[in-house]
Amino acid sequence: MVSESFNLENIVRKNILKLKPYRCARDDYNTGTLLDANENTYGAVTNLCVKDGALLETPKKDELEANRYPDPLARKVKNRFIKLRNIDSVDNVFVGVGSDEVIDIVVRVFCEPKKDKILITPPTYGMYSVVANINDVGIEAINLITENGSFQLNTSEVVKKLEEDSEIKIVFLCSPGNPTGTSLDLKDIEKILNSRYNGIVVVDEAYVDFVSADDNQYSLAQMATKYKNLVVMQTLSKSFGLAGVRLGFGISNPAIIELFNRIKPPYNISVLSQEYGYLALSDDSLAVMKHIVGKIKSQRDNFLVPKLVELPGINAILGGNNANFVLAQFVDSDGSPDNQLASFVYKTCADSLGLVIRFRGNEPGCEGCLRVSVGTPTENVQLVEKIRRAVEMYNANN
């Protein structure tokens, strides 16, 4: 079993193993008269004003002490996050600038440029390939099984490729998938984890809070201590509504988390982002998150999916519908996926009808597809009507 035989030092880049991380001022002391980090001790300019030549505090003082550097390890945020996800310790968690920083750090820790590779399973999140290209790392791809819109892993082929190619250091699995909205079968992921593959398995769970209860799916976050080569990514961008704050999490065993912390920028998470994350993970905010997720799932399942499939030109909603979006497939009069129609609807909605959705027709198994986020009830009614109008405009011109 990989969790017992896996040797971390054998796959980490040698320069990373030797790296002595930058030690910032707040790693040593964070109380007392702090004159060690070249901070502006008068305070943030937004908290102050000048009146009659005197420096005064503004009536509404910002209590965040933005003139001070933030906690380099975001401990307050981590403590609330591990409580939410039932994770053993803050030592199992890395906090990044969105999941994208976690993706980048995983690649930089484990992949030698011009030598090593990652494996992806298209259709999938595009940043895995972007980060690999930025870091001059190769990309192998084994498409998901797309028949009937299943979007599940071709597990035997993935395992075979991983076991045969020692240059593949990371496999990225997106569950629920983007743009598929499908939760991968956990048994398939475990087959990869239990294989002879001696690399890192990354499971991206950005949309995990939107999985329907009756799908019998759950997060792999608590398994990060069982499998020494597992990294689970989550984010506050989706279910928590904090996309602009940029807070992502990498969950793994402490040895891997220590490597991530070793190479990250000293203060990668700002004071403002840490405060937003801390507040979002409070009991009151968690209750709000769960309520909103319930409304999104209800709109997705009880309104958007049935209304979209009634529209002319839409054949089906593909995938498992386990996220806060749906993947609608447009077809021609013969019932074949129609990228021309889908592209017309996409462009017409954006340019003429004030509705912005995403064209995904160029990805494997997604021919003729538009990805549509679940909006508010009012937005969803408008969405259906505007797509109907765009299809009618296409038919009138063809």
FIZALUM-300925 format. One record per atom (N, C-alpha, C): residue in one letter; x, y, z. Coordinates in pm, whole numbers, padded with zeros to 5 digits, always signed. Layout:
N
AXYZ...
This chain:
398
M+00085-00120+00000M+00000+00000+00000M+00088+00124+00000V+00057+00223-00083V+00143+00341-00097V+00160+00414+00035S+00057+00419+00119S+00066+00492+00244S+00178+00439+00333E+00222+00314+00313E+00329+00256+00394E+00464+00259+00321S+00465+00242+00190S+00591+00233+00117S+00637+00366+00059F+00550+00463+00054F+00580+00592-00007F+00696+00661+00065N+00795+00705-00011N+00911+00776+00045N+00912+00917-00010L+00880+01014+00073L+00866+01152+00030L+00996+01208-00026E+01107+01177+00036E+01234+01235-00006E+01275+01191-00146N+01224+01077-00190N+01260+01027-00323N+01197+01107-00436I+01089+01181-00408I+01022+01252-00516I+01028+01404-00502V+01072+01455-00387V+01085+01600-00372V+01209+01648-00447R+01199+01762-00512R+01315+01819-00580R+01428+01839-00480K+01549+01802-00518K+01662+01804-00425K+01692+01944-00372N+01674+02046-00458N+01701+02182-00410N+01599+02226-00305I+01477+02169-00312I+01375+02203-00212I+01409+02137-00078L+01460+02013-00084L+01501+01946+00040L+01613+02022+00110K+01699+02084+00031K+01812+02158+00089K+01776+02301+00128L+01663+02347+00082L+01627+02488+00099L+01608+02525+00246K+01669+02633+00286K+01643+02692+00416K+01545+02807+00394P+01423+02794+00444P+01321+02895+00415P+01355+03030+00477Y+01306+03135+00412Y+01321+03269+00468Y+01250+03275+00602R+01318+03322+00702R+01257+03333+00834R+01216+03478+00856C+01086+03501+00864C+01037+03638+00877C+01026+03678+01023A+01007+03806+01045A+01008+03860+01181A+00902+03796+01269R+00783+03772+01214R+00675+03720+01297R+00689+03570+01326D+00787+03504+01268D+00815+03365+01306D+00874+03358+01446D+00936+03467+01489D+01006+03466+01618D+00922+03527+01730Y+00876+03650+01712Y+00800+03719+01817Y+00685+03797+01754N+00573+03803+01826N+00460+03881+01775N+00391+03965+01882T+00453+03980+01999T+00400+04067+02104T+00511+04159+02154G+00469+04265+02222G+00566+04361+02274G+00576+04482+02183T+00675+04564+02206T+00702+04679+02120T+00776+04627+01997L+00706+04619+01887L+00760+04553+01768L+00834+04652+01679L+00966+04648+01687L+01051+04735+01607L+01154+04653+01529D+01110+04535+01484D+01203+04441+01421D+01178+04420+01272A+01064+04467+01216A+01026+04430+01079A+01015+04550+00986N+01065+04665+01028N+01061+04786+00946N+00919+04826+00908E+00824+04801+00999E+00686+04840+00976E+00669+04989+01009N+00562+05048+00959N+00528+05186+00993N+00453+05185+01125T+00516+05226+01231T+00458+05212+01364T+00351+05316+01396Y+00334+05415+01310Y+00227+05512+01332Y+00091+05451+01300G+00088+05350+01216G-00037+05285+01180G-00069+05302+01033A-00173+05235+00988A-00216+05244+00849A-00272+05382+00820V-00242+05437+00702V-00287+05572+00669V-00439+05582+00664T-00507+05468+00639T-00653+05469+00636T-00714+05486+00774N-00634+05467+00879N-00683+05483+01017N-00656+05622+01071L-00587+05707+00993L-00538+05834+01045L-00583+05949+00956C-00578+06069+01014C-00600+06190+00937C-00513+06301+00995V-00492+06404+00917V-00414+06519+00962V-00507+06638+00974K-00509+06699+01090K-00593+06817+01114K-00513+06922+01189D-00503+07039+01131D-00427+07149+01191D-00285+07108+01222G-00228+07032+01131G-00089+06991+01147G-00067+06877+01245A-00177+06823+01299A-00164+06714+01397A-00216+06583+01337L-00157+06474+01377L-00197+06341+01331L-00303+06285+01425L-00419+06255+01373L-00530+06208+01455L-00583+06076+01402E-00641+05997+01493E-00708+05875+01449E-00843+05910+01390T-00883+05838+01287T-01015+05858+01228T-01122+05808+01324P-01246+05860+01314P-01352+05819+01407P-01377+05669+01407K-01369+05606+01289K-01390+05461+01279K-01256+05393+01257K-01191+05359+01363K-01058+05300+01351K-01067+05154+01307D-00982+05119+01212D-00970+04980+01167D-00887+04904+01269E-00945+04798+01327E-00877+04724+01434E-00784+04615+01382L-00765+04605+01251L-00687+04495+01196L-00536+04516+01207E-00495+04636+01244E-00352+04667+01251E-00284+04633+01118A-00336+04693+01013A-00286+04664+00879A-00143+04712+00858N-00092+04794+00949N+00048+04836+00938N+00144+04726+00979R+00092+04621+01043R+00175+04509+01087R+00166+04394+00987Y+00274+04319+00972Y+00271+04201+00886Y+00177+04096+00945P+00111+04019+00859P+00016+03918+00909P+00088+03795+00963D+00012+03712+01031D+00062+03582+01076D+00105+03503+00953P+00231+03465+00942P+00278+03396+00822P+00213+03260+00799L+00154+03201+00902L+00093+03068+00889L-00059+03072+00905A-00117+03191+00920A-00263+03206+00926A-00326+03110+01027R-00273+03108+01147R-00313+03007+01246R-00460+03019+01287K-00510+03142+01304K-00650+03158+01345K-00744+03097+01242V-00715+03121+01116V-00798+03065+01009V-00789+02913+01010K-00669+02861+01023K-00650+02716+01024K-00727+02649+01137N-00725+02709+01255N-00791+02647+01369N-00941+02633+01347R-01001+02730+01281R-01143+02718+01251R-01168+02621+01136F-01078+02619+01040F-01095+02531+00924F-01087+02384+00965I-00993+02347+01051I-00981+02206+01089I-01101+02160+01171K-01163+02253+01241K-01285+02218+01315K-01398+02187+01217L-01409+02267+01112L-01514+02246+01012L-01496+02112+00941R-01374+02079+00900R-01350+01960+00818R-01304+01839+00899N-01304+01850+01032N-01264+01739+01119N-01125+01687+01084I-01031+01779+01070I-00892+01747+01040I-00813+01746+01170D-00712+01661+01179D-00642+01638+01304D-00576+01763+01362S-00504+01838+01280S-00418+01943+01333S-00397+02052+01229V-00360+02171+01276V-00322+02278+01183V-00198+02239+01104D-00122+02144+01155D-00003+02097+01083D-00039+02020+00957N-00168+01986+00940N-00215+01918+00820N-00267+02015+00714V-00255+02146+00739V-00320+02244+00652V-00222+02352+00606F-00225+02380+00477F-00155+02493+00417F-00259+02591+00367V-00237+02720+00389V-00329+02822+00341V-00262+02898+00227G-00329+02902+00112G-00272+02967-00004G-00359+03078-00059V-00305+03152-00153V-00381+03257-00222V-00471+03188-00324G-00585+03140-00277G-00672+03057-00358G-00610+02919-00381S-00687+02829-00439S-00633+02696-00470S-00523+02705-00574D-00522+02812-00653D-00421+02825-00758D-00280+02830-00701E-00261+02892-00585E-00128+02893-00525E-00090+02753-00477V-00189+02678-00428V-00161+02541-00385V-00117+02457-00505I-00186+02472-00618I-00148+02399-00740I-00004+02432-00778D+00028+02560-00778D+00163+02604-00818D+00269+02549-00724I+00242+02552-00594I+00340+02506-00497I+00361+02355-00508V+00254+02278-00530V+00268+02133-00547V+00363+02104-00664V+00342+02172-00775V+00426+02149-00893V+00570+02190-00866R+00591+02303-00800R+00727+02350-00776R+00803+02263-00676V+00731+02201-00583V+00796+02115-00484V+00838+01982-00546F+00753+01925-00633F+00775+01786-00674F+00824+01767-00818C+00816+01868-00901C+00849+01849-01043C+00974+01926-01085E+01071+01853-01138E+01190+01915-01196E+01154+01971-01334P+01180+02100-01358P+01153+02156-01491P+01228+02079-01599K+01164+02067-01717K+01220+02001-01835K+01240+01850-01816K+01198+01796-01703K+01219+01653-01678K+01089+01583-01637D+01026+01632-01532D+00910+01564-01476D+00780+01607-01542K+00671+01534-01509K+00542+01557-01571K+00430+01548-01468I+00316+01605-01506I+00192+01583-01432I+00098+01503-01522L-00004+01443-01460L-00108+01375-01536L-00241+01440-01504I-00319+01472-01606I-00452+01529-01589I-00555+01439-01656T-00683+01460-01621T-00790+01377-01676T-00898+01467-01737P-00876+01515-01860P-00972+01605-01925P-01107+01538-01949P-01215+01621-01951P-01215+01765-01929P-01196+01797-01781T-01113+01898-01753T-01082+01930-01616T-01041+02076-01604Y-01010+02119-01484Y-00975+02257-01456Y-00847+02295-01529G-00850+02407-01600G-00741+02444-01688G-00613+02487-01620M-00619+02526-01492M-00500+02579-01426M-00392+02474-01404Y-00429+02345-01400Y-00326+02242-01384Y-00227+02249-01499S-00279+02260-01620S-00193+02268-01738S-00119+02401-01745V-00188+02510-01710V-00124+02642-01712V-00003+02644-01619V-00022+02595-01497V+00087+02593-01399V+00201+02504-01447A+00169+02389-01505A+00273+02300-01557A+00353+02370-01666N+00284+02440-01756N+00353+02511-01863N+00441+02624-01809I+00391+02696-01710I+00469+02804-01650I+00599+02750-01590N+00589+02633-01527N+00704+02572-01461N+00785+02480-01551D+00751+02478-01681D+00824+02398-01779D+00821+02250-01743V+00701+02204-01708V+00678+02065-01668V+00588+02000-01772G+00614+01875-01806G+00537+01805-01906G+00396+01771-01860I+00309+01743-01956I+00169+01711-01927I+00128+01584-02000E+00080+01486-01926E+00018+01367-01982E-00132+01375-01955A-00211+01321-02045A-00356+01329-02028A-00421+01196-02059I-00512+01154-01973I-00600+01039-01999I-00742+01088-01976N-00818+01098-02083N-00952+01156-02075N-01042+01077-01982L-01134+01149-01920L-01241+01084-01845L-01326+01000-01941I-01395+00901-01887I-01494+00827-01965I-01614+00919-01982T-01643+00956-02107T-01744+01059-02132T-01877+01004-02184E-01884+00876-02212E-02008+00819-02264E-02124+00848-02170N-02236+00893-02232N-02359+00925-02158N-02336+01032-02051G-02233+01113-02072G-02207+01221-01978G-02165+01175-01841S-02101+01057-01832S-02065+01002-01700S-01948+01075-01638F-01847+01111-01718F-01730+01185-01672F-01664+01120-01550Q-01639+00990-01561Q-01570+00918-01455Q-01429+00878-01500L-01345+00844-01404L-01207+00809-01433L-01196+00680-01514N-01106+00679-01610N-01065+00556-01676N-00955+00497-01587T-00999+00440-01477T-00908+00409-01367T-00796+00314-01407S-00827+00210-01479S-00723+00112-01515S-00615+00177-01600E-00654+00265-01694E-00556+00332-01778E-00474+00434-01699V-00539+00503-01606V-00467+00600-01522V-00363+00528-01437V-00404+00421-01371V-00311+00346-01284V-00196+00289-01368K-00228+00233-01482K-00123+00177-01569K-00021+00283-01608K-00069+00399-01648K+00021+00507-01689K+00106+00556-01573L+00046+00572-01457L+00118+00620-01340L+00226+00522-01296E+00195+00393-01303E+00291+00292-01259E+00404+00274-01359E+00377+00299-01486E+00478+00278-01590E+00571+00397-01609D+00522+00517-01583D+00599+00638-01614D+00647+00705-01485S+00772+00683-01450S+00827+00736-01324S+00846+00887-01328E+00835+00947-01446E+00851+01093-01456E+00723+01168-01419I+00611+01096-01406I+00486+01160-01364I+00488+01171-01211K+00508+01289-01162K+00520+01309-01017K+00389+01346-00950I+00292+01397-01030I+00165+01442-00972I+00051+01403-01065V-00060+01354-01007V-00184+01337-01083V-00287+01428-01019F-00352+01510-01103F-00455+01602-01055F-00593+01545-01087L-00675+01529-00983L-00811+01479-00998L-00907+01584-00944C-01005+01622-01023C-01099+01728-00985C-01234+01665-00952S-01277+01678-00826S-01401+01612-00783S-01473+01695-00676P-01592+01749-00707P-01661+01749-00835P-01581+01821-00943G-01599+01773-01066G-01518+01824-01175G-01563+01959-01227N-01468+02028-01288N-01495+02154-01358N-01438+02139-01499P-01521+02133-01603P-01659+02183-01612P-01768+02077-01600T-01736+01958-01555T-01833+01848-01562T-01938+01850-01452G-01903+01905-01335G-01995+01903-01221G-02016+01766-01163T-01927+01672-01193T-01944+01532-01153T-01846+01493-01043S-01898+01432-00938S-01813+01376-00834S-01753+01245-00883L-01622+01232-00873L-01557+01108-00911L-01590+00999-00810D-01595+00876-00857D-01620+00762-00768D-01503+00749-00671L-01531+00756-00543L-01424+00751-00443L-01347+00620-00447K-01413+00513-00488K-01344+00384-00498K-01235+00390-00605D-01262+00466-00713D-01161+00480-00818D-01042+00560-00769I-01067+00665-00692I-00957+00745-00638I-00873+00660-00543E-00941+00579-00463E-00867+00494-00369E-00785+00388-00442K-00832+00341-00556K-00752+00246-00635K-00620+00310-00679I-00626+00437-00714I-00504+00509-00751I-00414+00525-00629L-00472+00562-00517L-00394+00580-00394L-00332+00448-00347N-00398+00337-00372N-00350+00207-00328N-00264+00136-00433S-00239+00204-00544S-00158+00143-00649S-00010+00153-00615R+00075+00108-00708R+00220+00116-00688R+00278+00250-00734Y+00191+00344-00762Y+00235+00477-00804Y+00308+00548-00691N+00429+00592-00718N+00510+00656-00615N+00517+00807-00638G+00400+00868-00649G+00393+01012-00669G+00281+01071-00587I+00249+01198-00615I+00149+01272-00538I+00014+01268-00608V-00090+01239-00531V-00228+01242-00580V-00295+01366-00523V-00334+01458-00611V-00402+01581-00569V-00549+01570-00606V-00636+01587-00508V-00780+01585-00531V-00834+01725-00504D-00885+01787-00608D-00935+01925-00601D-01083+01921-00567E-01118+01969-00447E-01256+01964-00398E-01318+02103-00385A-01293+02188-00482A-01344+02325-00476A-01496+02330-00460Y-01566+02230-00515Y-01713+02234-00517Y-01775+02130-00423V-01699+02079-00329V-01744+01964-00250V-01869+01995-00169D-01892+02120-00128D-02009+02151-00046D-02140+02144-00123F-02132+02136-00256F-02255+02133-00337F-02297+01991-00374V-02222+01890-00329V-02257+01752-00361V-02387+01716-00289S-02479+01655-00362S-02607+01615-00302S-02587+01501-00204A-02660+01505-00096A-02643+01406+00010A-02669+01264-00039D-02765+01247-00130D-02800+01112-00173D-02702+01055-00275D-02596+01132-00309D-02496+01081-00402D-02392+00993-00334N-02401+00985-00198N-02309+00902-00120N-02163+00939-00148Q-02137+01069-00167Q-02002+01117-00188Q-01962+01199-00066Y-01833+01207-00041Y-01786+01283+00073Y-01644+01327+00045S-01597+01418+00129S-01462+01472+00112S-01356+01370+00151L-01242+01380+00084L-01127+01295+00118L-01034+01363+00219A-01074+01480+00269A-00984+01558+00355A-00936+01479+00477Q-01025+01401+00535Q-00988+01327+00656Q-00896+01209+00627M-00877+01175+00499M-00791+01063+00463M-00646+01107+00439A-00622+01238+00456A-00487+01290+00430A-00383+01232+00525T-00425+01188+00642T-00330+01126+00736T-00311+00978+00706K-00407+00916+00636K-00395+00774+00603K-00301+00754+00485Y-00312+00842+00385Y-00230+00830+00265Y-00122+00938+00265K+00003+00895+00268K+00113+00990+00279K+00137+01071+00151N+00076+01027+00041N+00096+01097-00086N-00029+01171-00133L-00126+01191-00045L-00251+01256-00081L-00250+01404-00041V-00289+01490-00136V-00312+01632-00108V-00454+01664-00152V-00535+01717-00061V-00672+01757-00092V-00678+01909-00091M-00735+01966-00197M-00748+02111-00205M-00894+02153-00185Q-00914+02258-00108Q-01046+02318-00091Q-01030+02470-00096T-01143+02541-00096T-01139+02686-00113T-01259+02750-00046L-01247+02880-00016L-01360+02957+00033L-01427+03036-00080S-01384+03014-00204S-01433+03093-00316S-01576+03058-00356K-01616+02934-00339K-01743+02888-00395K-01856+02891-00293S-01864+02791-00206S-01976+02782-00113S-01977+02896-00012F-01860+02953+00018F-01853+03062+00115F-01868+03201+00051G-01868+03206-00082G-01887+03334-00149G-01773+03432-00131L-01649+03383-00121L-01534+03471-00099L-01432+03461-00212A-01481+03456-00336A-01390+03443-00449A-01289+03557-00455G-01333+03679-00418G-01244+03794-00424G-01141+03801-00313V-01159+03721-00210V-01066+03722-00096V-00944+03636-00124R-00959+03533-00208R-00850+03444-00247R-00794+03366-00128L-00870+03268-00082L-00825+03180+00026L-00848+03034-00015G-00739+02959-00028G-00747+02818-00061G-00669+02737+00042F-00699+02608+00047F-00637+02521+00147F-00580+02396+00081G-00462+02357+00126G-00406+02229+00092G-00403+02144+00218I-00460+02025+00212I-00470+01936+00328I-00387+01813+00299S-00291+01783+00387S-00203+01669+00363S-00135+01631+00493N-00036+01540+00484N+00038+01504+00605N+00137+01615+00638P+00178+01627+00764P+00262+01739+00806P+00393+01752+00730A+00450+01643+00682A+00577+01651+00610A+00561+01728+00479I+00451+01703+00409I+00425+01775+00284I+00389+01921+00312I+00307+01944+00415I+00270+02082+00450I+00394+02163+00487E+00489+02102+00555E+00612+02173+00591E+00688+02215+00467L+00689+02132+00364L+00755+02167+00238L+00684+02284+00170F+00551+02283+00173F+00476+02395+00116F+00510+02525+00187N+00511+02521+00321N+00543+02641+00398N+00687+02686+00376R+00773+02592+00341R+00914+02624+00321R+00935+02715+00200I+00853+02697+00096I+00878+02772-00028I+00777+02883-00055K+00674+02895+00025K+00576+03002+00001K+00636+03138+00034P+00582+03247-00019P+00625+03380+00024P+00602+03397+00174P+00685+03475+00241P+00675+03484+00388P+00537+03523+00439Y+00473+03620+00375Y+00341+03666+00420Y+00244+03655+00303N+00213+03534+00261N+00132+03516+00140N-00014+03551+00160I-00066+03541+00282I-00207+03570+00308I-00218+03701+00385S-00283+03800+00327S-00289+03933+00387S-00371+03934+00516V-00355+04041+00593V-00435+04060+00714V-00584+04059+00680L-00620+04128+00572L-00760+04137+00533L-00817+04000+00496S-00742+03923+00418S-00788+03790+00379S-00801+03698+00499Q-00705+03704+00590Q-00712+03621+00710Q-00835+03657+00794E-00864+03785+00804E-00980+03826+00883E-01110+03780+00818Y-01120+03794+00686Y-01238+03745+00614Y-01255+03595+00635G-01144+03520+00623G-01151+03376+00640G-01192+03337+00780Y-01138+03408+00878Y-01169+03380+01019Y-01318+03403+01045L-01371+03514+00993L-01513+03544+01013L-01602+03447+00936A-01559+03408+00816A-01639+03317+00734A-01651+03179+00797L-01554+03141+00878L-01553+03008+00940L-01611+03009+01081S-01674+03121+01120S-01742+03126+01249S-01870+03044+01243D-01925+03011+01358D-02048+02930+01362D-02163+02999+01289D-02177+03131+01309D-02285+03204+01244D-02270+03201+01092S-02147+03224+01044S-02125+03225+00900S-02141+03086+00839L-02102+02982+00913L-02121+02846+00862L-02269+02814+00845A-02352+02864+00937A-02495+02842+00924A-02548+02911+00798V-02497+03032+00771V-02538+03104+00650V-02492+03028+00525M-02366+02981+00527M-02313+02907+00413M-02400+02786+00382K-02434+02710+00483K-02513+02589+00462K-02653+02623+00409H-02708+02734+00457H-02840+02777+00409H-02834+02815+00261I-02733+02893+00226I-02719+02936+00086I-02691+02817-00005V-02605+02725+00039V-02578+02605-00041V-02707+02528-00066G-02791+02519+00036G-02920+02451+00019G-03007+02519-00085K-03008+02653-00085K-03086+02727-00185K-03031+02705-00325I-02898+02706-00338I-02836+02685-00469I-02868+02545-00522K-02856+02444-00437K-02885+02307-00479K-03032+02291-00518S-03120+02356-00443S-03262+02348-00473S-03292+02414-00608Q-03234+02532-00632Q-03253+02599-00760Q-03194+02516-00875R-03079+02456-00850R-03014+02372-00951R-03101+02253-00989D-03146+02181-00887D-03214+02053-00911D-03362+02069-00947N-03429+02167-00884N-03574+02177-00897N-03621+02282-00998F-03529+02371-01040F-03569+02472-01138F-03480+02470-01261L-03350+02493-01243L-03264+02518-01358L-03252+02396-01450V-03225+02279-01393V-03211+02159-01477V-03340+02128-01552P-03456+02118-01485P-03578+02087-01561P-03617+02195-01661K-03593+02322-01629K-03631+02429-01721K-03540+02433-01844L-03411+02408-01825L-03318+02412-01938L-03346+02300-02037V-03374+02180-01987V-03395+02068-02080V-03526+02081-02157E-03614+02172-02114E-03737+02198-02190E-03712+02292-02308L-03599+02361-02309L-03572+02459-02413L-03540+02391-02546P-03581+02450-02658P-03542+02397-02788P-03392+02409-02807G-03333+02306-02863G-03189+02310-02889G-03105+02248-02780I-03159+02229-02661I-03083+02166-02552I-03123+02020-02542N-03024+01934-02556N-03048+01790-02553N-03053+01736-02411A-02960+01781-02328A-02949+01725-02193A-02860+01813-02108I-02867+01791-01978I-02771+01847-01884I-02675+01734-01851L-02550+01749-01891L-02452+01643-01874L-02393+01644-01734G-02331+01532-01697G-02259+01525-01571G-02348+01493-01453G-02288+01500-01334G-02358+01459-01213G-02431+01570-01142N-02414+01697-01188N-02478+01810-01122N-02449+01814-00972N-02320+01807-00939N-02277+01810-00800N-02208+01941-00762A-02227+02045-00845A-02159+02172-00820A-02260+02287-00826N-02210+02410-00824N-02300+02526-00832N-02313+02575-00975F-02305+02481-01070F-02325+02510-01211F-02379+02385-01279V-02426+02402-01402V-02470+02288-01482V-02407+02298-01620L-02396+02185-01687L-02334+02176-01819L-02442+02139-01919A-02488+02239-01994A-02599+02219-02088A-02544+02190-02227Q-02595+02083-02289Q-02549+02045-02423Q-02654+02082-02529F-02609+02160-02628F-02693+02202-02739F-02671+02107-02858V-02779+02078-02930V-02771+01983-03040V-02841+02041-03163D-02806+01984-03280D-02871+02025-03405D-03000+01945-03425S-03061+01961-03540S-03190+01895-03566S-03179+01743-03570D-03058+01692-03592D-03037+01547-03594D-03001+01491-03456G-02993+01580-03357G-02959+01535-03222G-02810+01524-03196S-02728+01577-03288S-02582+01573-03269S-02535+01699-03199P-02434+01688-03109P-02382+01807-03040P-02345+01916-03140D-02385+02040-03110D-02372+02149-03206D-02293+02264-03145N-02163+02268-03174N-02080+02377-03125N-02118+02512-03186Q-02166+02508-03311Q-02203+02633-03376Q-02319+02700-03303L-02420+02621-03269L-02534+02673-03194L-02490+02720-03056A-02413+02637-02986A-02369+02673-02851A-02287+02801-02852S-02198+02814-02950S-02116+02934-02960S-02201+03057-02989F-02302+03041-03076F-02392+03153-03106F-02468+03197-02981V-02519+03102-02906V-02593+03135-02783V-02501+03206-02684Y-02380+03155-02669Y-02282+03216-02579Y-02254+03361-02617K-02223+03385-02745K-02189+03520-02792K-02309+03613-02788T-02424+03564-02830T-02544+03647-02835T-02588+03688-02694C-02584+03594-02602C-02621+03625-02464C-02530+03733-02407A-02400+03721-02431A-02305+03816-02375A-02312+03952-02445D-02320+03952-02578D-02310+04076-02655D-02442+04152-02664S-02553+04079-02661S-02683+04144-02688S-02783+04134-02574L-02770+04032-02490L-02874+04008-02389L-02827+04029-02246G-02702+04068-02228G-02653+04098-02093G-02639+03976-02003L-02616+03861-02062L-02599+03737-01984L-02465+03674-02020V-02381+03652-01920V-02248+03596-01945V-02241+03454-01889I-02221+03357-01978I-02201+03218-01941I-02074+03171-02010R-02036+03043-01996R-01907+02997-02050R-01924+02891-02158F-01854+02911-02270F-01850+02810-02376F-01747+02705-02340R-01787+02577-02346R-01697+02468-02311R-01696+02359-02418G-01738+02394-02540G-01755+02297-02645G-01629+02237-02703N-01512+02294-02670N-01387+02243-02725N-01318+02140-02635E-01380+02104-02525E-01319+02008-02433E-01377+01868-02455P-01298+01764-02426P-01344+01626-02451P-01477+01594-02384G-01569+01541-02463G-01698+01503-02409G-01793+01619-02385C-01750+01741-02418C-01830+01859-02391C-01875+01931-02518E-01873+01861-02631E-01913+01923-02757E-02054+01980-02746G-02070+02104-02793G-02200+02171-02788G-02240+02220-02650C-02145+02229-02558C-02180+02257-02419C-02150+02401-02375L-02242+02453-02295L-02222+02578-02222L-02230+02547-02073R-02137+02606-01998R-02140+02592-01851R-02211+02712-01793V-02312+02684-01711V-02401+02789-01659V-02400+02784-01506S-02357+02893-01443S-02361+02900-01297S-02504+02914-01248V-02530+02857-01130V-02662+02870-01069V-02670+03007-01001G-02765+03088-01042G-02780+03221-00984G-02887+03226-00877T-02932+03346-00847T-03047+03364-00759T-03172+03322-00834P-03285+03303-00765P-03407+03267-00836P-03443+03364-00949T-03428+03493-00924T-03457+03592-01029T-03361+03578-01146E-03232+03562-01118E-03133+03546-01223E-03157+03420-01304N-03200+03314-01238N-03222+03188-01309N-03340+03196-01404V-03446+03268-01365V-03559+03290-01455V-03514+03368-01577Q-03435+03473-01554Q-03383+03553-01665Q-03290+03470-01754L-03210+03386-01693L-03117+03300-01767L-03191+03212-01866V-03293+03144-01819V-03368+03052-01905V-03432+03129-02020E-03491+03245-01990E-03558+03322-02094E-03459+03375-02197K-03342+03419-02153K-03244+03474-02248K-03182+03366-02336I-03160+03249-02280I-03112+03138-02363I-03218+03100-02466R-03345+03101-02424R-03455+03072-02517R-03454+03172-02633R-03437+03300-02600R-03436+03403-02704R-03317+03385-02799A-03201+03351-02742A-03082+03333-02826A-03100+03216-02922V-03160+03107-02876V-03184+02992-02964V-03283+03029-03074E-03386+03105-03039E-03484+03149-03139E-03418+03237-03244M-03326+03325-03202M-03254+03410-03295M-03167+03326-03389Y-03105+03224-03336Y-03022+03135-03420Y-03109+03064-03523N-03221+03010-03480N-03309+02938-03572N-03365+03029-03680A-03391+03154-03641A-03446+03248-03740A-03344+03282-03849N-03217+03276-03815N-03110+03310-03911N-03057+03188-03986N-03104+03070-03952N-03054+02948-04015N-03169+02867-04071
